[in-house]
Amino acid sequence: MSEFRLAFPACVVAGKHRLTAEDIVLLRKHAFPEGIRTSQDVGAMLALNNSCPEKCAEWNAFFVEQLAGFIVNHTHPQGSLDDINVAWIMRMFTTDGVVNSALELELILHIMELSADVPGELRALALDQLRLAITDGIGGYKQSRAVDRRSITRQDVDFTMRIFRSIAAGGVIAVAPAEYGVFQQIEQATLPAANHPHWAGIMAAVELLDRFEPRRSRWLRIVDEEPVAQAAVA
């Protein structure tokens, strides 16, 4: 089994404590001149993200932009997501259902925004980060939540609508059982009188869909590349 190694200049950048704007220019020009296109590129991005404790805003934007574009536009099904993509995203960026960081949560949200179709399981995962922030005080959303309290804030309303805006139509948010269950857990964990007024409107709009699609089985497959089981670096 071959050992994963970073090429120059990524190998030099990975040894730094802080990623700077100058490092991002270097990476764009020499390491990823055509952007993220292969599983090896993904592995390099994840290695860089994991090895450098401090990151500049330019890295955060680069990480989200490049990985989201790769996952949606350069893996099958192109332009969309399916259950296999979602399983890969969960394996890469969550631990026991908890998104590891605010940056990785932003990546997941941007993936959802770019995709023409988003499985309910991924929307349920994203929404569950709100529940985890409220009930357990953990997760990527907890790290970016401005107010730490057991009620729904305006920020929480905006976060929820970012997840569900693409399927909200005619005053209805039609959701699958997984998403519906998370909504109910959040509702039970908060006091209605303390929640932001817009939350009641969201809950009134939520309707349960009785529709299930068969689960497919294949590896995450990159366009013009061999099937990829995993592109992660510890």
SELUM-627617 format. One record per residue (C-alpha): x, y, z; residue in three letters. Coordinates in steps of 0.1 Angstrom, whole numbers, plus 5000, padded with zeros to 4 digits. Each point is the difference from the previous one (the first is absolute). Example, Ala and Ser with C-alpha at 12.3 -4.5 7.8 and 13.67 -1.06 7.14 Angstrom:
BEGIN
512349555078ALA
501450344993SER
This chain:
BEGIN
500050005000MET
501550334989SER
500650275025GLU
498450344994PHE
502650284996ARG
499550374994LEU
501850154970ALA
501750335000PHE
498950275010PRO
497249845020ALA
502649805020CYS
501750325011VAL
496850185008VAL
498749705020ALA
502950055025GLY
498950355009LYS
498150105031HIS
497950264981ARG
498750014965LEU
500450354985THR
498550174969ALA
503549964984GLU
499849625005ASP
496649994982ILE
501450194970VAL
502949754999LEU
497649705003LEU
497750134973ARG
502950064976LYS
502149695005HIS
498249735019ALA
496550044985PHE
500350214968PRO
496849854986GLU
498249985034GLY
499149685018ILE
499549734974ARG
501249665015THR
499849805031SER
503650085006GLN
499250375000ASP
497249945025VAL
502549815022GLY
502550294998ALA
497350255010MET
498949805030LEU
503649955011ALA
500650374998LEU
496950085019ASN
500849755027ASN
503750085004SER
499850385004CYS
498450115032PRO
499550374990GLU
498450094967LYS
499450334982CYS
496750104985ALA
501449944965GLU
500649645009TRP
496449955013ASN
498650144968ALA
502449794978PHE
499249685020PHE
496250054997VAL
500050124964GLU
502349734986GLN
498749695019LEU
496350094995ALA
500650054963GLY
501949674997PHE
497449805019ILE
497050144981VAL
501550044965ASN
502849754997HIS
498549695016THR
497049804989HIS
497250104997PRO
501450324986GLN
498250315012GLY
498149815027SER
500349785030LEU
498849655008ASP
500249775031ASP
503549894992ILE
501350364998ASN
498350075034VAL
501549695016ALA
503550124988TRP
499450355013ILE
498949865034MET
503149785002ARG
502350284991MET
498650295021PHE
498149865029THR
500749795031THR
497049815014ASP
497650244983GLY
501850315011VAL
501550234974VAL
503650055011ASN
500450374995SER
498350324989ALA
502050004968LEU
498949644991GLU
496450105008LEU
500350304976GLU
501449754974LEU
497049785004ILE
497650294998LEU
501750124968HIS
499949654985ILE
496250015006MET
499750344984GLU
501849894968LEU
498249674996SER
496949974978ALA
498749735023ASP
500849945037VAL
499049675018PRO
498050065031GLY
502649825020GLU
502550284995LEU
497550275008ARG
499249815032ALA
503649985009LEU
500550374995ALA
496850095020LEU
501149765028ASP
503050225006GLN
497650265013LEU
498549755024ARG
503549895012LEU
500950365006ALA
496950065021ILE
499849675019THR
503749895003ASP
502050314993GLY
502249824974ILE
500750014963GLY
500950234972GLY
496950215003TYR
500650055037LYS
503450164991GLN
498450274979SER
496850055020ARG
500050355014ALA
497649945029VAL
500349695022ASP
496549935013ARG
497349734998ARG
497750194977SER
499850094963ILE
501750324990THR
499950214968ARG
503349844990GLN
498549655005ASP
497050104978VAL
502450124972ASP
502149685004PHE
496849794996THR
498750184970MET
503449984983ARG
499649625003ILE
496449994988PHE
499550304977ARG
500549804969SER
497049775007ILE
497750265016ALA
497250084976ALA
496550145004GLY
500450035038GLY
500949635004VAL
503349845009ILE
499549634990ALA
502449785018VAL
500949635004ALA
499649825033PRO
503750065010ALA
499750374996GLU
496550015017TYR
501449815030GLY
502850255005VAL
497450294998PHE
498049835027GLN
503049945023GLN
500950374997ILE
496450105008GLU
500049785031GLN
503450135012ALA
498950374999THR
497350215016LEU
497750154973PRO
499650325020ALA
503750064999ALA
500649914964ASN
500350264972HIS
496550084985PRO
501149884966HIS
500649655013TRP
496349945005ALA
499450084964GLY
502749754989ILE
498449735022MET
496650084985ALA
501449964965ALA
501649665006VAL
498149714985GLU
501049635000LEU
500449844966LEU
499149634997ASP
502449924972ARG
503049785001PHE
502649944973GLU
502049674997PRO
503650025013ARG
502749944974ARG
503349845006SER
503350104984ARG
503250175009TRP
500450384998LEU
501150034964ARG
501950304986ILE
499550104964VAL
502849864978ASP
501649825029GLU
499949655016GLU
497449945028PRO
501150155033VAL
499249855033ALA
501550275021GLN
502250314996ALA
500850095035ALA
503250085020VAL
500049955037ALA
